[in-house]
Amino acid sequence: MLESIAAAPPDPILGLTEAFQKDARSEKINLTIGVYRDDTGQTPVLDCVKQAEQRLLAGETTKGYLGIDGLADFKRLATNLTLSELVSHDRVAAAQTPGGTGALKVAADFLAKSARGARIWCSTPTWPNHTAIFEAAGLQPQAYPYLGADRRSLDLTAMLDTVEREGRAGDFICLHACCHNPTGVDPTTEQWAEIAELTAQRGMLPVVDFAYHGFGDGLVEDRLGLAELVAQHEELLICSSYSKNFGLYGERVGALLAVCPSAQAASNVASCVKQVVRSNYSSPPRHGGAIVACVLADESLKALWERELAQMRGRIHSMRRRFVESMKETGCETDFSFLLDQRGMFSFSGLSPMQVDWLRNEKGVYIVGSGRINVAGITLENLDTLAAAISEALAS
Ligand code: LMR
C-alpha cells in the first residue's frame, strides 16, 4: 500500500525554512516563518523564562503525565491573561494545548464533533494552516474578503457585506485577534465593534486566533478586539499561543479557551474537549506550560516578561521604520510607508509570486509565496542587502 502513496507538497511556510537551511549561500536571509529574531539574528531564550526554568529545575519532583487538559495553574493564569475582567471565569472551559496550532486543532475537532460539515469563514488571505486544520477536522472553510484592492488596508465593507449576505446561524468565523497573519492589517476598535455586532446578529460563533498577544501595541491594547467580541457574543473560542510572546516555540505551549453562556455549559464543554484531546495526544507536554505558569504567577517575573515583550515589540516597530527608510534610499519607486500602519511580525509586501521566486533564486532572500515578510527577521546587518535585493526585484 505504501508503494502507491504520492508525495505531498512541501508546507508553504515550514517547507521554505527547510529549503533555507539547505541553501549554502552565506548572504542568505530568512524572512519566512514567524519567529522573532534579535539584533544579532538569534531567537533568544527570554530571561524570565531562564529564571523560571531554574526555579522549576530546583523544585521539580516528577515528570508524571499532566491531566488531559493540562496544568490547573496554567489554565487559571492563561484565562486571566486573556480574559481577566471581560467575563466571569466560571464560564470559561480552558485547556493547555501543544502550541496555538494544537489549540486550533482541538477547537476544530471539538466543533466538528458537534457540527460535522459546518462552515467556517476565514479571511482571504489567512494563515494557510487555518484552512488545512479546519478541513482535516471535517469543517468546510469558506472565504470572506479582507484586504482592499491596494492589498495594504482592510476593506471592512467587503468583509461585512459577505458576512451579512452569506453568514448564517451555526456558521463559525475565524478571526485574528491582533497582528493579522499574513497581512499585519488589523481592524480598529470601532471596526471590531461592527464585526462583533454583525457576526452576533447572524448567529455565527467566533473562533479567535490569538497567536501574537503583545506583539501589536501591548497586552491590553491587543485585546481590545477580543473585548468587543466578548461583549456581543456569549459564546466563542479563543486559541492562544505562547510561542511568540514567551519565545517558547519548540516547547509547544498554547491554550484553548471556550467562553460559554453558563458555568454548566463550560463544564460540559470542558469534558468534551478532554475527550477530543485524549483520543489525539492524550495530554499536553509539561515543561512549557509550567514555565508560563511560573512567570505569570510571580510578580517580578511577570514584570520582567512584560519588559522583554515590550523590547521585542519595539525592535519590530523600529525595523519597520528602518526598512521603509532603506527602501527610500535605494531609490525604489514603491513607497513602503504602509508598513508602518501594520502590526506584529508580518507585513504583506505586495511582491508578486514571481518576484518572490526571483528573490529566493537570485539573492537567497526567502519570503513566503504570498509576499508575506517576517519583519522580525530583519536586522541591522541584513537590512541594506535586503532593501537592495527587493528594489532590484521590483525594478526587474
Ligand atoms: C507562521 O505563520 O510563520 C507561524 O505561525 C509559524 C507556523 O507554524 O506557520
Residues whose N, C-alpha, C, O or C-beta is under 5 A from the ligand:
A	BS01	LMR	I13 T32 I33 G34
